[in-house]
Amino acid sequence: MTQPLLLSSAAEDFLAENHLCTLTTLRPDGSPHVAPVRFTWDGESGLARVMTTVTRRKARNLLAGSGARAAVCQVAGGRWITLEGPAAVSTDPARVVEGIRRYAKRYWSQPPQPPGLAVIEISVERAMGLY
């Protein structure tokens, strides 16, 4: 198991703010799929989490191929940060509950919980930005 990526305090502070975000995954044909999302950052484990359902395109893209990767990008004016790494879709109840807990803490409300709820976990290996 690798060590989580350590971010600067400025990056951690920016990630704690509530801003517009996008998630980029690759479709089976290799073309990018970019979707607006809300996400949470867990600096201790190095995981970015996105709540979704297994039937959404972003989840299907990640489930379609081995070695799937994703990038989440937060933007606020001229400030931005992109977090990239291998991504997995999980319906494991403990992982989904943890995703919901973190989402509710960051956004002060529960995420929608339709059938097939899942969490995308990105093991962040690279971060870049201007914050």
N, C-alpha and C positions, 0 to 999 in steps of 0.2 A: 504494500500500500504506500502510495507516495504522500508526501507532506502537502497540505493545502497551500495554495498560492497566497503569499503574504502581500497585502496591499498597503499602500501608504495611508496615514490617518486622513489625509485629504480625500482619497478615493473612498474610504470607508464612510466618511461624513457625507459625501455626495450620494453614495448608494443608500444611505438612510433617508434621503429626501424622497418625496413622492412626485415622480415625473413620468412623462410619457415614455413608454418602452416599446421595443420591437423584438421579436424572436425570429431568427432566420434559420431555416432548415433546408435541406435539399430534397427535391422531389425525386422519385425513382429515375427520371430522365436526366437528372443532374442540374436542372434549373433551380434557382433559388425561390423559396417561398418565404415571404416576409409577412408577419402578422402582428398587429398591435396586441400587447399583453400587459398584464401586471405580473411582477415577479418579486421574489424575495431573495436576499443574499444572506448566506450563513458563512461568515468569515472563518469560524472555527473549523468547519468541515470542508470549506472551499466549494460549497454547493450553491448554485443558483437554481431556484425552483419556480416552475410555472404550473399552475393548475389548468387542467384541460379535461377532455374526455377522449377515450380511445378511438372514437370515430372522427375526430377533427383531423384536418389535413396535416397539421404540425405533428401530431402523434403518429399518424399513419406514415409520414415521411420517415420518422425515426425508427418505427417498427419494421419498415421495409428492408433495411439494409444493416448488415453487421458493420461495426465500426462507425456508427452514425455520430455526427458532430453537430453542434448548434452554437449559435451566438446570440446573446441578448444584449441590446444596446439601450441605454438610458440617455435621453437628451433633454437639456434645459438651456434654451438660448444657444450661446456658443460653447457651452460646457457639455461634455459627453463622456461616456465610458462604455466600452464593449468588453464583454466577458465571453471567452470562447473555450470549448472543450468537448470531450466525449459526452454524449447525452443518452439517457435511458428513460423509457416510459415505464412507470410502475403503477400497478393497481393494488399492491400490497397494502392492506388496511393501515398498518402502522406508519408507512411512508406517506400515505394519503392524509392521514390524521395530522401528521407533522406538517405537511404542506399547508393544510387548512389552518392550523394553529398559527403558523408564521404569516400567512396571508392576512388573517384576521387582526393580528397584532400590527402589521404594517399599514393596512388600509382601513382599520377600525370597523370592519364589517366582514361577515362571512362571504366566501366566494359562492357563486351559483353552484348548486350540487345536483346536476342532472344525472340520470343513469349513466354508468360507465365512467364515473369520475376517476381521474388518474393524475399523477404528478410527473412532470418532466423534471429530471434532475441532471443538471449540467455540472460535471466535475471540471471546474475552471482551471485550465492550464496556462491561459494567457489573458492578460488584460492590457488594454491600451485606451488612452483617452486624453482629454484636456479638461481638467476640472479645477 
